[in-house]
Amino acid sequence: MKKTIVIWLLLMVLSPAAHAIIPGIPGLQDPIKMELEIKFTEDRDWKRPGSVEVSTVSQYFIKPIFEVTERLDVFLKFGVADIDILIANGGIDSSYGIGMRYNMPLDGFLPVGEALEARVSLEYTSLSSDVFPMRGHAGGDIKIAGWELSFSLGMDMGMFIPYAGIRYSDMTLSWTEFGTTPIKWDVANPFGVILGANIPRGDLADINIELGLLDGTSLKMETGFVF
């Protein structure tokens, strides 16, 4: 956990160097926005008949975001992940994702918030590594694949925008010991809640911190720049 926070802080400091990596794309409503994302999830339960698993996942992503319209963004995610389960500890391997995000202002309609954010995210996380034998198991592959849908309400309070919402995920965990058939688990609790805050920093950057509960405990930290 400490390593995760330290890496995120380093990315925040070094991110201005990424400001010149990707130019704007003609035809889009706005230039590309680049985000650096770290997400740490622990105590996520998985189930299958006669078996239960628990996972701990660390994810590190670079996320280009394209503004299709004033309210609709689409994004890609490229990075690495580290997945540990009860029967095996995985190493770092490549990960990726794709999704979209829609924002609808509610100013003048609801007194509880200024913006409703409906987010549809389709992500695939893959990890493959040589795992040391544990409890009679040889090395193999650990993978997580699936999608997540979230809805949140936020209120602009000037210096920051707190928000709260719910999320639903449909994901699968698989463990393949070398030379055997994959063992698969479905997520035990697909529903969770999210609590977070976005901290705008003008043209320089913005920062987002989000806590997830009920479907596992997760902490997501993002910092973004507009090109």
C-alpha positions in Angstrom: 0.0 0.0 0.0 2.8 2.4 0.9 4.6 1.5 -2.4 1.3 2.3 -4.3 1.0 5.8 -2.8 4.7 6.6 -3.3 4.5 5.6 -7.0 1.4 7.7 -7.5 3.1 10.7 -6.0 6.1 10.2 -8.2 3.8 10.0 -11.3 2.2 13.3 -10.2 5.6 15.0 -10.0 6.9 13.5 -13.3 3.6 13.8 -15.3 4.3 17.3 -16.8 6.9 15.6 -19.0 4.0 13.7 -20.5 2.4 16.9 -21.6 4.1 16.9 -24.9 3.8 13.2 -25.7 0.4 13.1 -27.6 -0.8 16.0 -29.7 -4.5 16.8 -30.2 -6.5 14.9 -32.8 -8.4 17.0 -35.4 -12.1 16.3 -35.4 -12.4 15.8 -31.7 -14.3 18.4 -29.6 -11.2 19.1 -27.5 -7.5 18.0 -27.3 -6.6 14.8 -25.7 -6.5 14.5 -21.9 -4.0 12.2 -20.4 -4.5 10.6 -17.0 -2.2 8.6 -14.8 -4.2 6.2 -12.6 -3.3 3.9 -9.8 -5.9 1.6 -8.2 -5.4 -0.8 -5.3 -8.1 -3.3 -4.4 -8.0 -5.8 -1.5 -10.4 -8.3 0.1 -12.4 -8.9 -3.1 -14.3 -12.1 -2.8 -14.8 -14.6 -5.6 -17.0 -17.7 -5.7 -17.6 -20.9 -7.5 -19.4 -24.1 -6.4 -17.4 -25.6 -3.5 -14.7 -22.9 -3.6 -14.1 -19.3 -2.5 -11.2 -17.0 -3.4 -10.0 -13.6 -2.2 -7.9 -11.3 -4.4 -5.6 -8.3 -3.9 -4.9 -6.3 -7.0 -2.6 -3.3 -7.8 -3.1 -1.5 -11.2 -1.0 1.2 -12.8 -2.4 2.8 -15.9 -1.7 5.5 -18.5 -5.1 6.6 -19.7 -5.6 8.8 -22.9 -9.1 10.3 -22.8 -10.8 11.7 -26.0 -13.7 14.2 -25.7 -16.2 13.1 -28.3 -18.8 15.7 -27.3 -19.1 18.2 -24.5 -20.5 15.5 -22.2 -19.1 12.3 -23.6 -15.6 11.0 -23.2 -14.1 7.8 -24.4 -10.8 6.4 -22.9 -8.2 3.7 -23.3 -6.1 2.3 -20.5 -2.6 0.8 -20.8 -0.4 -0.4 -18.0 0.5 -3.2 -15.6 -1.2 -5.1 -12.8 -0.2 -7.3 -9.9 -2.7 -9.9 -8.7 -2.5 -12.1 -5.6 -5.0 -14.8 -4.6 -5.0 -17.2 -1.7 -3.5 -20.1 -3.7 -0.9 -18.1 -5.7 1.0 -14.8 -5.7 1.3 -13.2 -9.1 3.8 -10.8 -10.6 3.7 -7.7 -12.7 2.2 -8.1 -16.2 0.5 -6.0 -18.9 -3.1 -4.7 -18.6 -5.4 -2.7 -20.6 -9.0 -1.4 -20.8 -11.4 0.7 -22.8 -14.5 2.6 -21.7 -16.6 5.8 -21.9 -17.8 8.4 -19.5 -20.9 10.6 -19.8 -21.5 13.7 -17.6 -24.9 15.4 -17.4 -25.2 18.8 -15.5 -28.1 19.0 -13.1 -27.7 22.6 -12.1 -31.2 24.0 -11.4 -32.8 20.5 -11.3 -31.5 18.9 -8.1 -30.5 20.7 -4.9 -28.1 17.9 -3.9 -25.6 18.2 -6.7 -24.5 20.0 -9.8 -23.5 17.1 -12.0 -24.7 13.5 -12.4 -22.0 11.3 -13.9 -23.1 8.0 -15.5 -20.0 6.0 -16.3 -19.8 2.9 -18.4 -16.5 1.1 -18.2 -15.3 -2.0 -20.0 -12.0 -3.2 -18.8 -9.9 -6.3 -19.2 -7.0 -6.9 -16.8 -4.5 -9.6 -17.6 -1.6 -10.9 -15.6 0.7 -13.8 -16.5 3.8 -14.8 -14.4 5.8 -17.6 -13.1 4.3 -18.3 -9.6 6.3 -20.1 -7.0 4.7 -23.3 -5.8 2.3 -22.7 -2.9 0.1 -25.3 -1.2 0.9 -27.9 -3.8 0.4 -25.7 -6.9 3.0 -25.1 -9.6 3.4 -21.8 -11.5 0.7 -20.5 -13.7 -1.4 -17.6 -14.9 -3.8 -15.4 -12.9 -6.3 -13.3 -14.9 -9.2 -11.0 -14.2 -11.6 -9.9 -16.9 -14.9 -8.1 -16.9 -16.8 -4.8 -17.0 -18.0 -2.2 -14.5 -20.9 0.3 -14.5 -21.0 3.2 -12.1 -23.4 6.1 -11.3 -22.5 9.1 -9.1 -23.7 12.5 -8.0 -21.3 15.3 -7.3 -21.5 18.9 -6.0 -19.1 21.7 -7.1 -17.9 23.3 -3.9 -15.4 25.6 -5.5 -12.0 24.1 -4.5 -13.1 20.5 -4.9 -16.0 18.4 -6.1 -17.1 15.6 -3.7 -19.2 12.8 -5.1 -20.9 9.6 -4.1 -22.4 6.8 -6.1 -22.9 3.1 -6.8 -21.2 0.6 -9.1 -22.0 -2.8 -10.6 -19.4 -5.2 -11.9 -19.5 -8.4 -13.9 -16.0 -9.9 -13.6 -14.3 -13.3 -13.7 -11.1 -14.5 -11.9 -9.2 -17.4 -13.4 -6.2 -19.4 -12.2 -4.4 -21.7 -14.7 -1.7 -23.9 -13.3 0.7 -24.9 -16.0 -0.5 -28.0 -17.8 -4.0 -27.9 -16.3 -7.5 -26.6 -17.1 -8.3 -23.1 -15.9 -10.3 -22.7 -12.6 -12.7 -19.8 -12.7 -14.6 -17.8 -10.1 -17.3 -15.2 -10.4 -17.3 -12.0 -8.3 -19.2 -12.8 -5.1 -20.7 -9.3 -4.6 -21.2 -7.3 -7.8 -22.6 -4.2 -6.0 -20.5 -1.6 -4.3 -20.5 2.1 -3.4 -18.0 4.8 -4.3 -17.0 8.0 -2.4 -14.6 10.4 -3.9 -13.4 13.9 -4.6 -12.1 15.7 -7.7 -9.7 18.6 -7.1 -9.4 20.9 -10.2 -6.1 22.7 -10.7 -6.9 24.9 -13.6 -5.0 24.3 -16.8 -2.2 22.5 -15.0 -3.9 19.3 -13.9 -6.7 17.9 -11.9 -6.6 15.2 -9.2 -9.2 12.6 -8.3 -9.3 10.3 -5.3 -11.9 7.6 -5.0 -12.7 5.0 -2.3 -14.7 1.9 -3.1 -16.6 -0.2 -0.5 -18.8 -3.3 -0.1 -17.6 -5.2 -3.2 -14.1 -5.1 -1.8 -12.0 -2.2 -0.5 -10.4 -0.1 -3.3 -8.5 3.1 -3.5 -8.1 4.9 -6.9 -5.9 7.9 -7.4 -5.7 9.8 -10.7 -4.0 12.9 -12.0 -4.8 14.3 -15.5 -3.5 16.8 -18.0 -5.0 18.4 -21.1 -3.0 18.6 -24.3 
